C-alpha cells in the first residue's frame, strides 16, 4: 500500500473548509459586529486562520513533505543513541530519505510481524487441538500445553503490543490527512484542546512508530525463527521439538520486548501530554480568542 495523494487532498480540503468557515465568520463579525468587543473577536478569528495556516505549512514541510529529510534524520539520530546488543537501533531502520517511505516501512513491518506472530500462535493451537483429538497423541497435547504455558503467556502479551505498534504506525502513516484535520480543529475555539492533542500525538507517533518497528525487527526476528514459526505445519515434529526446547529462552526474549515496549508506550503518552501542554500554552498566547 502506498501513500494516496487523495489522502493529502482530503486533509487539505478538511482544513480549507474549516479555515474558510472561521475566516468568513471572523470577517462578518468584524464588519458587522454591534460592539467593539465583537469586532475584536472577528479580527482574532481571522488571525487564528493565519496562524493555523503557518502552523500547518511548517509541520507539513518538516514531517510529511516529499523529499524532506527532517523526519528520517531525526528518527535515525534517536535510534543511533539506543543500544541493541552490540549495535544500535539505527541499524534496523531502512535508509529512507523520504518521510512517507519511512512511515510506510514502519506500518508494513509492524503488520508483518503481527501476522507472523498471530499466525504462529494460531497454528500452534491448531496443532495442540489436532493432537488432542487422537487418543494416542492426546498425552502429547497435554504435555505441550503444560510445558509451554510461559511461552503462551509471553506470546499473548507480544501480540497485544504488536497490535499497539501497528496502530501507532498506521496513525503516523495517515498523518497526511490527520494533521490538517488536527490543525483545523485548533483554529476553532470549541475544539482547540482536542486539535492540539491530535497534533502533539501525531508528532510523537511519527517518530515513535518507526522506532518501535525497528525494535520489533531487532527483538522478534530471532525468537520467531528459533521457534520454527515459518514451517510449523510443514515439519510438525521438528517444530514441536523446537518449541519445547527453545520455548522458555525465547519467551524470556519476548518478555524483555514486552516490558520495553510497555515502557516506551507509557513514555510516549507522557511525552504527548507534555507536548500538548506546551502547544496549548503557546497557542493560547498566540490565538487569544
C-alpha positions as CSV (number, residue, x, y, z in Angstrom):
1,X,0.0,0.0,0.0
2,X,1.4,3.4,-1.0
3,X,0.5,6.8,0.2
4,X,-2.5,8.0,-1.7
5,X,-2.4,11.6,-2.9
6,X,-6.1,11.7,-2.3
7,X,-5.4,11.5,1.5
8,X,-3.3,14.7,1.3
9,X,-6.0,16.4,-0.8
10,X,-8.7,15.2,1.7
11,X,-6.7,16.6,4.6
12,X,-6.1,20.0,2.9
13,X,-9.8,20.1,1.9
14,X,-10.8,19.4,5.6
15,X,-8.5,22.2,6.8
16,X,-9.6,24.5,4.0
17,X,-13.3,24.0,4.8
18,X,-12.8,24.7,8.5
19,X,-10.5,27.7,7.8
20,X,-12.9,29.2,5.3
21,X,-15.8,28.9,7.7
22,X,-13.8,30.5,10.5
23,X,-12.5,33.2,8.1
24,X,-15.9,34.1,6.8
25,X,-17.3,34.1,10.4
26,X,-14.5,36.4,11.5
27,X,-14.9,38.9,8.7
28,X,-18.7,39.0,9.3
29,X,-18.2,39.7,13.0
30,X,-15.5,42.3,12.2
31,X,-17.5,44.2,9.5
32,X,-21.0,44.0,11.2
33,X,-20.3,43.5,14.8
34,X,-22.5,45.6,17.0
35,X,-19.8,46.3,19.6
36,X,-16.0,46.9,19.6
37,X,-15.6,43.6,21.6
38,X,-17.4,41.6,18.9
39,X,-15.4,43.2,16.1
40,X,-12.2,42.4,18.0
41,X,-13.2,38.8,18.2
42,X,-13.7,38.8,14.5
43,X,-10.1,40.0,14.0
44,X,-8.9,37.3,16.4
45,X,-10.7,34.6,14.3
46,X,-9.0,35.9,11.1
47,X,-5.6,35.8,12.9
48,X,-6.4,32.3,14.1
49,X,-6.7,31.1,10.4
50,X,-3.4,32.8,9.5
51,X,-1.5,31.3,12.4
52,X,-3.1,27.9,11.7
53,X,-2.1,28.0,8.1
54,X,1.5,28.8,9.0
55,X,1.5,26.0,11.6
56,X,0.2,23.5,9.0
57,X,2.7,24.6,6.4
58,X,5.6,24.3,8.9
59,X,4.7,20.9,10.3
60,X,3.9,19.5,6.9
61,X,7.2,20.7,5.5
62,X,9.1,19.1,8.4
63,X,7.2,15.9,8.8
64,X,5.4,14.9,5.6
65,X,6.6,16.8,2.6
66,X,8.1,14.5,-0.1
67,X,11.8,14.9,-0.2
68,X,12.0,16.3,3.3
69,X,14.8,14.6,5.2
70,X,14.0,16.0,8.7
71,X,11.8,13.2,10.0
72,X,14.2,10.4,8.7
73,X,17.2,12.3,10.1
74,X,15.6,12.8,13.5
75,X,14.4,9.2,13.7
76,X,17.9,7.9,12.8
77,X,19.6,10.3,15.3
78,X,17.4,9.0,18.1
79,X,17.8,5.4,17.1
80,X,21.6,5.8,17.0
81,X,21.5,6.6,20.7
82,X,19.6,3.4,21.6
83,X,21.8,0.4,22.1
84,X,20.6,-3.0,20.9
85,X,23.0,-5.8,21.7
86,X,26.4,-4.9,20.1
87,X,24.9,-2.3,17.8
88,X,22.3,0.4,17.8
89,X,18.6,0.6,16.8
90,X,19.6,2.7,13.8
91,X,21.0,-0.4,12.0
92,X,17.5,-1.9,11.9
93,X,15.9,1.2,10.3
94,X,15.7,1.5,6.5
95,X,17.9,4.1,4.8
96,X,14.8,6.0,3.7
97,X,15.4,9.7,2.8
98,X,11.7,10.3,2.4
99,X,9.2,10.6,5.4
100,X,6.4,8.7,3.6
101,X,8.8,5.8,2.8
102,X,9.9,5.6,6.4
103,X,6.3,5.7,7.7
104,X,5.2,3.2,5.1
105,X,8.0,0.8,6.2
106,X,7.1,1.3,9.8
107,X,3.5,0.2,9.5
108,X,4.2,-2.6,6.9
109,X,6.9,-4.1,9.2
110,X,4.6,-3.9,12.3
111,X,1.8,-5.5,10.3
112,X,4.1,-8.3,9.0
113,X,5.3,-9.2,12.5
114,X,1.8,-9.1,13.9
115,X,0.6,-11.5,11.2
116,X,3.6,-13.8,11.7
117,X,3.2,-14.0,15.5
118,X,-0.6,-14.4,15.4
119,X,-0.2,-17.0,12.6
120,X,2.3,-18.9,14.6
121,X,0.1,-18.9,17.7
122,X,-3.0,-20.0,15.8
123,X,-1.0,-22.8,14.1
124,X,0.4,-23.8,17.5
125,X,-3.1,-24.2,19.0
126,X,-4.3,-25.9,15.9
127,X,-1.6,-28.5,16.3
128,X,-2.4,-28.9,20.0
129,X,-6.1,-29.4,19.3
130,X,-5.4,-31.8,16.5
131,X,-3.1,-33.9,18.7
132,X,-5.8,-33.9,21.4
133,X,-8.4,-35.4,19.0
134,X,-6.4,-38.6,18.6
135,X,-6.3,-40.7,21.8
136,X,-2.7,-41.9,21.1
137,X,-1.3,-38.4,20.9
138,X,-3.6,-36.7,23.4
139,X,-1.0,-37.0,26.2
140,X,1.5,-35.2,24.0
141,X,-1.1,-32.4,23.5
142,X,-1.5,-32.1,27.3
143,X,2.3,-32.1,27.8
144,X,2.8,-29.4,25.1
145,X,0.2,-27.2,26.7
146,X,1.7,-27.5,30.2
147,X,5.3,-27.2,29.2
148,X,4.8,-24.1,27.2
149,X,2.5,-22.0,29.4
150,X,5.1,-19.4,29.9
151,X,5.7,-19.1,26.2
152,X,2.0,-18.9,25.6
153,X,1.7,-16.0,28.1
154,X,4.5,-14.1,26.6
155,X,3.2,-14.6,23.0
156,X,-0.2,-13.2,24.1
157,X,1.4,-10.1,25.5
158,X,3.6,-9.8,22.5
159,X,0.6,-9.9,20.1
160,X,-1.2,-7.2,22.1
161,X,1.9,-5.0,22.0
162,X,2.4,-5.6,18.2
163,X,-1.2,-4.5,17.8
164,X,-0.4,-1.3,19.5
165,X,2.7,-0.8,17.4
166,X,0.8,-1.4,14.2
167,X,-1.9,1.0,15.2
168,X,0.6,3.7,16.1
169,X,2.4,3.3,12.7
170,X,-0.9,3.3,10.9
171,X,-1.9,6.6,12.6
172,X,1.5,8.1,11.7
173,X,1.2,7.0,8.1
174,X,-2.2,8.6,7.9
175,X,-0.9,11.9,9.2
176,X,-1.4,13.1,5.6
177,X,-4.9,14.0,6.5
178,X,-5.0,13.7,10.3
179,X,-2.5,16.6,10.7
180,X,-4.6,19.1,8.6
181,X,-7.7,17.9,10.5
182,X,-6.0,18.4,13.9
183,X,-4.8,21.9,13.0
184,X,-8.3,22.7,11.6
185,X,-9.7,21.9,15.0
186,X,-7.0,24.0,16.6
187,X,-8.3,27.2,14.9
188,X,-11.9,26.6,16.3
189,X,-12.2,27.8,19.9
190,X,-14.6,25.0,20.9
191,X,-12.3,22.2,19.6
192,X,-8.9,23.8,20.2
193,X,-7.9,21.4,23.0
194,X,-8.8,18.3,21.0
195,X,-7.0,19.6,17.9
196,X,-3.9,20.5,19.9
197,X,-3.7,17.0,21.4
198,X,-4.1,15.4,17.9
199,X,-1.3,17.5,16.6
200,X,1.0,16.7,19.6
201,X,0.2,13.0,19.4
202,X,0.9,12.9,15.6
203,X,4.3,14.5,16.1
204,X,5.2,11.9,18.7
205,X,4.0,8.8,16.8
206,X,5.6,9.9,13.6
207,X,9.0,9.3,15.3
208,X,8.0,6.6,17.8
209,X,6.2,4.3,15.2
210,X,9.3,3.5,13.0
211,X,11.5,3.2,16.2
212,X,9.1,0.6,17.6
213,X,9.0,-1.3,14.3
214,X,12.8,-1.3,14.2
215,X,12.9,-2.6,17.7
216,X,10.4,-5.3,16.7
217,X,12.7,-6.5,13.9
218,X,15.7,-6.4,16.3
219,X,13.9,-8.3,19.1
220,X,11.5,-10.8,17.4
221,X,13.3,-12.0,14.3
222,X,15.4,-14.5,16.2
223,X,12.6,-15.9,18.5
224,X,10.2,-16.5,15.7
225,X,13.0,-18.1,13.6
226,X,14.1,-20.3,16.6
227,X,10.6,-21.4,17.3
228,X,10.1,-22.5,13.7
229,X,7.2,-20.1,13.1
230,X,7.5,-20.2,9.4
231,X,7.3,-24.0,8.9
232,X,5.2,-25.3,11.8
233,X,2.8,-27.3,9.6
234,X,5.4,-28.4,7.1
235,X,7.5,-30.0,9.9
236,X,5.3,-30.6,12.9
237,X,7.6,-33.0,14.7
238,X,10.7,-30.8,14.3
239,X,8.8,-27.6,15.1
240,X,7.3,-29.0,18.3
241,X,10.7,-30.1,19.4
242,X,12.0,-26.6,18.8
243,X,9.1,-25.1,20.7
244,X,9.7,-27.4,23.7
245,X,13.5,-26.9,23.6
246,X,13.5,-23.2,22.8
247,X,10.2,-22.1,24.4
248,X,11.5,-20.8,27.7
249,X,14.6,-19.0,26.4
250,X,12.7,-17.3,23.6
251,X,9.8,-16.4,25.9
252,X,12.4,-14.5,28.0
253,X,13.3,-12.5,24.9
254,X,9.7,-11.8,24.3
255,X,9.2,-10.7,27.9
256,X,12.1,-8.2,27.5
257,X,10.4,-7.0,24.3
258,X,7.1,-6.6,26.0
259,X,8.4,-4.7,29.0
260,X,10.5,-2.4,26.8
261,X,7.5,-1.6,24.5
262,X,5.2,-1.0,27.5
263,X,7.7,1.5,29.0
264,X,8.1,3.2,25.6
265,X,4.3,3.5,25.1
266,X,4.0,4.9,28.6
267,X,6.8,7.4,27.9
268,X,5.2,8.3,24.5
269,X,1.8,9.0,26.2
270,X,3.6,11.2,28.8
271,X,5.5,13.0,26.0
272,X,2.3,13.5,24.0
273,X,0.7,15.1,27.0
274,X,3.7,17.2,27.8
275,X,3.9,18.4,24.1
276,X,0.1,19.0,24.3
277,X,0.6,21.3,27.3
278,X,3.4,23.2,25.6
279,X,1.3,23.7,22.4
280,X,-1.8,24.5,24.5
281,X,0.0,27.3,26.4
282,X,1.7,28.6,23.2
283,X,-1.5,28.5,21.2
284,X,-3.5,30.3,23.9
285,X,-0.9,33.0,23.9
286,X,-0.8,33.3,20.1
287,X,-4.5,32.6,19.5
288,X,-6.2,34.6,22.3
289,X,-9.8,34.0,21.3
